[in-house]
């Protein structure tokens, strides 16, 4: 991870939109990181992350962490794990990590307070040389989706299914959210 800005990229709509935003601002200083932590959707997410990185000219780093059996639904500490794996891989140069979290999820790790807490941790490890940015943290999912449309994100290359099914299961929370957004578009 030698880029100055690294997007934590799952291959879903939110992180792909964040990558598209970064590419529209300064395509020469972005990278991306996909982390396989044993989630059911790891393989299709990895494929979507690779497609997004190619589309936006970002070098994609990949990491794998075995945290044991993953429960269905919310994964406590997921985003903290992602941030800290990225921290461990970031090297010593100044830079930023970007996280595509948004409001309205009910998850504690999708809030401004979470971003502040993670920044405190990054500062403890890197003395302010590594910044965490979450530009969509106060946006709704619908706002992120509309912005993705405006940016021209290729939704067909993104993947959003917690079950890891190909095609997506259509029953999990991510599939239901995606179906509702596609229908409203």
C-alpha beads as a LAMMPS data file, in Angstrom:
LAMMPS data file: protein, C-alpha beads

185 atoms
184 bonds

1 atom types
1 bond types

-500.0 500.0 xlo xhi
-500.0 500.0 ylo yhi
-500.0 500.0 zlo zhi

Masses

1 110.0

Atoms # bond

1 1 1 0.000 0.000 0.000
2 1 1 2.175 2.828 -1.228
3 1 1 -0.597 5.214 -2.277
4 1 1 -1.253 8.273 -0.184
5 1 1 -5.016 7.550 -0.147
6 1 1 -6.259 3.994 0.345
7 1 1 -9.933 3.096 -0.049
8 1 1 -11.077 0.097 1.986
9 1 1 -12.835 -1.634 -0.897
10 1 1 -15.427 -4.380 -0.480
11 1 1 -16.716 -4.163 -4.030
12 1 1 -20.132 -2.976 -2.853
13 1 1 -21.891 0.195 -3.958
14 1 1 -20.632 2.361 -1.080
15 1 1 -16.919 1.572 -1.294
16 1 1 -16.969 1.557 -5.102
17 1 1 -18.629 4.986 -5.061
18 1 1 -15.912 6.200 -2.702
19 1 1 -13.249 4.874 -5.062
20 1 1 -14.971 6.638 -7.976
21 1 1 -15.042 9.885 -5.973
22 1 1 -11.320 9.622 -5.208
23 1 1 -10.511 8.823 -8.832
24 1 1 -12.477 11.876 -9.959
25 1 1 -10.467 14.101 -7.599
26 1 1 -6.926 12.785 -8.041
27 1 1 -6.543 9.450 -9.821
28 1 1 -2.774 9.321 -9.339
29 1 1 -2.769 9.094 -5.549
30 1 1 -5.339 6.374 -4.853
31 1 1 -5.032 2.764 -3.951
32 1 1 -7.482 0.258 -2.594
33 1 1 -7.414 -2.596 -0.125
34 1 1 -9.678 -5.653 -0.083
35 1 1 -9.731 -7.660 3.138
36 1 1 -10.952 -11.248 3.305
37 1 1 -11.829 -11.829 6.955
38 1 1 -13.732 -15.048 6.346
39 1 1 -17.014 -13.427 5.290
40 1 1 -19.368 -15.632 3.257
41 1 1 -19.189 -13.186 0.351
42 1 1 -15.376 -12.998 0.198
43 1 1 -14.971 -14.463 -3.302
44 1 1 -17.637 -12.417 -5.125
45 1 1 -16.646 -9.302 -3.147
46 1 1 -13.003 -9.825 -4.151
47 1 1 -14.032 -10.124 -7.814
48 1 1 -16.084 -6.916 -7.556
49 1 1 -13.234 -5.100 -5.780
50 1 1 -10.821 -6.160 -8.508
51 1 1 -13.230 -4.917 -11.186
52 1 1 -13.647 -1.570 -9.414
53 1 1 -9.892 -1.131 -8.980
54 1 1 -9.344 -1.823 -12.689
55 1 1 -12.151 0.569 -13.676
56 1 1 -10.701 3.430 -11.630
57 1 1 -7.006 2.736 -12.137
58 1 1 -6.255 1.932 -8.507
59 1 1 -3.668 -0.563 -7.365
60 1 1 -5.514 -3.138 -5.269
61 1 1 -3.847 -4.662 -2.258
62 1 1 -5.371 -7.756 -0.722
63 1 1 -5.169 -9.135 2.794
64 1 1 -6.571 -12.173 4.515
65 1 1 -7.301 -12.462 8.231
66 1 1 -8.731 -15.550 9.914
67 1 1 -11.043 -14.476 12.732
68 1 1 -12.867 -17.779 12.987
69 1 1 -16.559 -18.438 12.372
70 1 1 -18.421 -15.338 11.184
71 1 1 -21.964 -14.858 12.531
72 1 1 -24.802 -14.022 10.159
73 1 1 -25.921 -10.376 10.104
74 1 1 -23.996 -7.638 11.893
75 1 1 -20.353 -8.484 12.535
76 1 1 -19.300 -6.637 15.692
77 1 1 -15.991 -4.847 15.199
78 1 1 -15.900 -5.400 11.425
79 1 1 -15.002 -1.852 10.424
80 1 1 -12.509 -1.530 13.291
81 1 1 -10.845 -4.715 12.044
82 1 1 -10.687 -3.320 8.500
83 1 1 -9.177 -0.027 9.672
84 1 1 -6.564 -1.768 11.818
85 1 1 -5.550 -4.248 9.117
86 1 1 -5.121 -1.264 6.780
87 1 1 -3.086 0.492 9.491
88 1 1 -0.784 -2.531 9.769
89 1 1 -0.249 -2.501 5.993
90 1 1 0.062 1.268 5.548
91 1 1 3.805 1.577 5.985
92 1 1 5.404 4.644 7.483
93 1 1 4.600 7.386 4.972
94 1 1 1.811 9.892 5.715
95 1 1 -1.492 9.109 4.095
96 1 1 -5.174 8.479 4.558
97 1 1 -7.548 5.565 4.785
98 1 1 -11.026 6.000 3.346
99 1 1 -14.058 4.110 4.531
100 1 1 -17.397 4.064 2.649
101 1 1 -19.701 3.923 5.671
102 1 1 -22.995 5.813 5.641
103 1 1 -25.756 6.839 8.041
104 1 1 -28.978 4.989 8.681
105 1 1 -27.605 1.502 9.282
106 1 1 -28.008 1.340 13.048
107 1 1 -24.475 -0.103 13.273
108 1 1 -22.188 1.557 15.818
109 1 1 -19.265 1.350 13.391
110 1 1 -21.060 3.518 10.832
111 1 1 -21.163 6.719 12.885
112 1 1 -19.115 9.893 13.269
113 1 1 -18.252 8.733 16.824
114 1 1 -16.732 5.541 15.392
115 1 1 -14.638 7.549 12.919
116 1 1 -13.386 9.740 15.771
117 1 1 -12.535 6.693 17.898
118 1 1 -10.621 5.083 15.035
119 1 1 -8.736 8.326 14.426
120 1 1 -7.647 8.313 18.074
121 1 1 -6.337 4.780 17.566
122 1 1 -4.553 5.731 14.327
123 1 1 -3.009 8.735 16.080
124 1 1 -1.790 6.513 18.920
125 1 1 -0.001 4.344 16.382
126 1 1 1.089 6.917 13.793
127 1 1 1.187 10.294 15.583
128 1 1 -1.289 11.904 13.185
129 1 1 0.465 10.716 10.018
130 1 1 -2.468 8.505 8.993
131 1 1 -5.917 10.049 8.692
132 1 1 -9.263 8.254 8.457
133 1 1 -11.863 9.789 6.149
134 1 1 -15.474 8.700 5.795
135 1 1 -17.049 11.295 3.506
136 1 1 -20.453 9.551 3.377
137 1 1 -20.802 8.986 7.145
138 1 1 -23.697 11.438 7.410
139 1 1 -25.312 10.528 4.079
140 1 1 -28.201 8.099 3.692
141 1 1 -27.792 4.995 1.538
142 1 1 -30.125 6.628 -1.014
143 1 1 -27.850 9.698 -1.154
144 1 1 -24.778 7.517 -1.716
145 1 1 -26.645 5.601 -4.431
146 1 1 -27.767 8.820 -6.161
147 1 1 -24.205 10.137 -6.011
148 1 1 -22.954 6.854 -7.490
149 1 1 -25.392 7.315 -10.367
150 1 1 -24.132 10.870 -10.888
151 1 1 -20.525 9.595 -10.920
152 1 1 -21.452 6.880 -13.416
153 1 1 -20.585 3.903 -11.197
154 1 1 -21.189 0.647 -13.067
155 1 1 -23.598 -0.969 -10.596
156 1 1 -23.527 -4.260 -12.488
157 1 1 -19.902 -4.779 -11.415
158 1 1 -20.590 -4.197 -7.703
159 1 1 -21.620 -6.954 -5.307
160 1 1 -23.924 -6.632 -2.301
161 1 1 -25.061 -9.958 -0.801
162 1 1 -24.203 -11.046 2.720
163 1 1 -24.823 -14.699 1.848
164 1 1 -22.156 -14.711 -0.857
165 1 1 -24.578 -16.226 -3.361
166 1 1 -24.067 -15.874 -7.090
167 1 1 -26.459 -14.569 -8.190
168 1 1 -27.233 -12.636 -4.980
169 1 1 -29.733 -14.356 -2.668
170 1 1 -32.346 -11.585 -2.741
171 1 1 -33.241 -12.230 0.924
172 1 1 -30.476 -10.723 3.080
173 1 1 -30.567 -7.114 4.271
174 1 1 -27.993 -6.012 1.674
175 1 1 -29.948 -7.589 -1.175
176 1 1 -33.211 -6.024 0.013
177 1 1 -31.536 -2.593 0.294
178 1 1 -30.057 -2.913 -3.181
179 1 1 -33.372 -4.055 -4.681
180 1 1 -35.186 -1.073 -3.141
181 1 1 -32.556 1.378 -4.423
182 1 1 -32.578 -0.137 -7.920
183 1 1 -36.381 0.053 -7.995
184 1 1 -36.371 3.716 -6.955
185 1 1 -33.746 4.658 -9.542

Bonds

1 1 1 2
2 1 2 3
3 1 3 4
4 1 4 5
5 1 5 6
6 1 6 7
7 1 7 8
8 1 8 9
9 1 9 10
10 1 10 11
11 1 11 12
12 1 12 13
13 1 13 14
14 1 14 15
15 1 15 16
16 1 16 17
17 1 17 18
18 1 18 19
19 1 19 20
20 1 20 21
21 1 21 22
22 1 22 23
23 1 23 24
24 1 24 25
25 1 25 26
26 1 26 27
27 1 27 28
28 1 28 29
29 1 29 30
30 1 30 31
31 1 31 32
32 1 32 33
33 1 33 34
34 1 34 35
35 1 35 36
36 1 36 37
37 1 37 38
38 1 38 39
39 1 39 40
40 1 40 41
41 1 41 42
42 1 42 43
43 1 43 44
44 1 44 45
45 1 45 46
46 1 46 47
47 1 47 48
48 1 48 49
49 1 49 50
50 1 50 51
51 1 51 52
52 1 52 53
53 1 53 54
54 1 54 55
55 1 55 56
56 1 56 57
57 1 57 58
58 1 58 59
59 1 59 60
60 1 60 61
61 1 61 62
62 1 62 63
63 1 63 64
64 1 64 65
65 1 65 66
66 1 66 67
67 1 67 68
68 1 68 69
69 1 69 70
70 1 70 71
71 1 71 72
72 1 72 73
73 1 73 74
74 1 74 75
75 1 75 76
76 1 76 77
77 1 77 78
78 1 78 79
79 1 79 80
80 1 80 81
81 1 81 82
82 1 82 83
83 1 83 84
84 1 84 85
85 1 85 86
86 1 86 87
87 1 87 88
88 1 88 89
89 1 89 90
90 1 90 91
91 1 91 92
92 1 92 93
93 1 93 94
94 1 94 95
95 1 95 96
96 1 96 97
97 1 97 98
98 1 98 99
99 1 99 100
100 1 100 101
101 1 101 102
102 1 102 103
103 1 103 104
104 1 104 105
105 1 105 106
106 1 106 107
107 1 107 108
108 1 108 109
109 1 109 110
110 1 110 111
111 1 111 112
112 1 112 113
113 1 113 114
114 1 114 115
115 1 115 116
116 1 116 117
117 1 117 118
118 1 118 119
119 1 119 120
120 1 120 121
121 1 121 122
122 1 122 123
123 1 123 124
124 1 124 125
125 1 125 126
126 1 126 127
127 1 127 128
128 1 128 129
129 1 129 130
130 1 130 131
131 1 131 132
132 1 132 133
133 1 133 134
134 1 134 135
135 1 135 136
136 1 136 137
137 1 137 138
138 1 138 139
139 1 139 140
140 1 140 141
141 1 141 142
142 1 142 143
143 1 143 144
144 1 144 145
145 1 145 146
146 1 146 147
147 1 147 148
148 1 148 149
149 1 149 150
150 1 150 151
151 1 151 152
152 1 152 153
153 1 153 154
154 1 154 155
155 1 155 156
156 1 156 157
157 1 157 158
158 1 158 159
159 1 159 160
160 1 160 161
161 1 161 162
162 1 162 163
163 1 163 164
164 1 164 165
165 1 165 166
166 1 166 167
167 1 167 168
168 1 168 169
169 1 169 170
170 1 170 171
171 1 171 172
172 1 172 173
173 1 173 174
174 1 174 175
175 1 175 176
176 1 176 177
177 1 177 178
178 1 178 179
179 1 179 180
180 1 180 181
181 1 181 182
182 1 182 183
183 1 183 184
184 1 184 185
